[in-house]
Amino acid sequence: MRRLWALALAALLTGPGLERSAAAGEVRELDRVRAAFVYHLAKLIHWPAEARSTKAFRACLYRRDFLGGALTELQGRPVAGRPLTVEVIAAPEDAAGCRLVLVAGADLATWRGAGGAGARHRLVVADLTEAPAGESDGAAAVALVRRGDRLGLVINRRALARAGLTASSELLKLAHLVEEGP
Amino acid sequence: MTYFRPRSIRTTLIALLVLASTFSVGLATAGFLVVDWLSLRRVLAEQLEVQAGIAAANLVAALAFGDREAAAATLDSFAHETDILAAALFAEGSAEPFVSYRRDPTAPDLSRTTAPPEGALLARRPVLLEGERLGEVVVLSDLSPWRDRQEALIQTALLLAAATVGLAFLLAARLQGLVTRPIEALSATVREILAKGDYRLRAPKVSEDELGRLVDAFNAMLDQIEWRDRQLSAAREELEAKVQERTAELVELTRMLEHQAFHDELTGLANRATFDDHLRLAIHQAERRGESLAVLFLDLDRFKLINDTLGHRTGDRLLRALAERLSGALRESDTLARLGGDEFAVLLGPGAGAQTATEVARKLLALVSQPFPLDGHQLQVTASIGICLFPEDGRDAETLLRHADTAMYQAKERGKNRFTFFAAEMNRRAQERLRLESRLRQALAEGRFRVHYQPRLAAHDLTLVGVEALVRWPAEEEAFAPETFVPLAEECGLISQLDDWVLETACRELLEACGGPPPFRLAVNFSMAQFIRGDLDRQVAEVLARTGFPADRLEIEITESLFGPGDREAERLLRALRRLGVAISVDDFGTAYSSLSRLKQLPVQTLKIDRSFVRDLGRDPEDEALVRAILAMAESLGLKSVAEGIECEAQLAFIRRHGCTAVQGFLFSPPLPIAELAARWLATAGRAP
């Protein structure tokens, strides 16, 4: 059942090309769904004007490409009117210039420990789909969580406000909203 | 029902107003409904598009994150919209709906390619995320509520339109009076005028609009008609008066024309037509009663002479006086008529025979012979009367009148101033006269006349001093004496032509016989008719010029008739002839009326003593005394004298003794043809024979 859902969602989000390569494996498909969630999430955030003035919209993966290159496949597609670029950063210090930093649930503590915190006009998204608790603990403004056989979003409005960003009403209607952290 | 009376302005006005209202309301209603139908449908379509658009906007995140629940919840919000039948959300590239909504089980399932069914609206809106198309929302709306609303609207509009038309009808029925009342008032005035013929009536003016102006114009027209009616009445009265006057004139004219038709204009006596009628009636009655009738034909003797010498006016006065005098002498039962000229006819009867006719004729002759005092003259005239009796001399009017005429001519031939009864013999003579006249014309046309010349000699030595040209008619079977054909030529109007011919022939023959101008005079007789022509002098001058005969060798012989007083024209012609050099002599002197003073005034050089006086010289002392007196008078007036008809020596001796200058007669020579004249006389011209 999960497989079918994932296949359908992938087809919905990425088109026929993605659908053909979907046959490569289940994990890979889930990565793609997650990548699509991140991609649509980025599009439903109201970015400030400076984000639209840069050459590209940089999405950074902390420490490793835990989506198996699924996000990289979306490079070049528009976000806030700019082409999406994807790169991997090793430390929070490397996050300068990244509009969106995607941190795997397992790396969240490291990110937090290394001083990774929300910067202004930077959206930190925690992928908690693999984590049992699924808590971002205020380190990320948005968390990608698993709800049963579905993916869901948790938005930390305080963290989001700290980053100087707002989410679209549509996003807010779908997401689970929390106000945690300092 | 009176509203629908045919062909009335009221009906027409109502019909027009109702029609106009119906048309306007109908057009407005139809326009409103059509506009409403179209605009509302467009609004519905736009509204559906908006609803689909809102749904699409609300479905972006649900579709982006594959949240069917959220998407279904969004579509389920269409349940509040009763018009929405169904809705569906399709992910991009997917034919199956991501989520769908149906109002009830009867609502159709929607697919990507669903076409809008009949009576429904379909809207498609894309689901876009930052310009990227995620899918599509399809919404199907039911139009039946809208249609129900439209039908209700139409019903309401139709009801309102019907009510408006009804109201318009009531208003029209009420308001048409504004137009028809003044017209009816005008019409009533016209009818009253027609009924009474009173053009003083005027139509009342009730408004200042076009009808008011129509009333003004109508009343102005009535002013004109009233004025013209008065004019017409005046003209009619004038015309009637003129008609009466003209009728009276016509009656009078008719009476005059009738009178003229049956009466002679100059004398007022019956005319020829009336006389003929009376005569026919009298014959008819006389035949029935076995009675006799008498017709008298009266003609003045020498009336032409009076006319020519004293003028036509005097002649006309004479005729009127004569008519009056004759009328007074006849009985009421007699008919006196003027037939024309100086011819009168008298019908005596009934029972008038030869005796009565004789008495009446004598009485009339006596009356005529009494002098007529006219223009200062005592005119002495005579008449000749022919008498014809019914039934002996003729049994019809035409014959009787013709025979009376013949008898009258006979009376003239017998010496005038007498009456003659018709005799059958007279008819033969009258016919003979006609035959002779015909031959006379023919002879003149064919040049059968000849000129003979009688020598005129000096009394003292009997030398040739002149010749008298005398016309002769040498016919093959019979000879006609000049005494016969010359008067006939005068009566027939041929005498001028005959005189001209004699003049020109004599001039030519003498010139030829003498080898030039003769050493003596040529005397040519000119009848009185020549002097009626105004151009006698020119005629004579032309003959002289044509022939080359010298004017001083020509002598024109005229008769005493020309001596009448007042004939200025004859005197003018004589003086004109004298100016040509032509000599004038008076022929047959002593036989007719003469005035010595007149003789003295006229340019006359010679007197010719009539042969009737010469004939009895030596036997009749009265004639001798007369001849002596004539010769003495001629001498005292300085005129030459010629004695005609000298037939014996005694006559010659008497003449010579009393100073006559020339003689002419058979004692010396009869009239001779030119050849004999030349042979016997021309050689001795100017010497004694």
Chai-1 contact restraints between the chains, C-beta under 6 A:
chainA,res_idxA,chainB,res_idxB,connection_type,confidence,min_distance_angstrom,max_distance_angstrom,comment,restraint_id
A,L9,B,G66,contact,1.0,0.0,6.0,A-B,restraint_1
A,L12,B,A91,contact,1.0,0.0,6.0,A-B,restraint_2
A,H40,B,A64,contact,1.0,0.0,6.0,A-B,restraint_3
A,K43,B,L129,contact,1.0,0.0,6.0,A-B,restraint_4
A,K43,B,E130,contact,1.0,0.0,6.0,A-B,restraint_5
A,E170,B,V60,contact,1.0,0.0,6.0,A-B,restraint_6
A,E170,B,A61,contact,1.0,0.0,6.0,A-B,restraint_7
A,L171,B,A61,contact,1.0,0.0,6.0,A-B,restraint_8
A,L174,B,A61,contact,1.0,0.0,6.0,A-B,restraint_9
A,L174,B,F65,contact,1.0,0.0,6.0,A-B,restraint_10
A,L174,B,D67,contact,1.0,0.0,6.0,A-B,restraint_11
A,L174,B,A70,contact,1.0,0.0,6.0,A-B,restraint_12
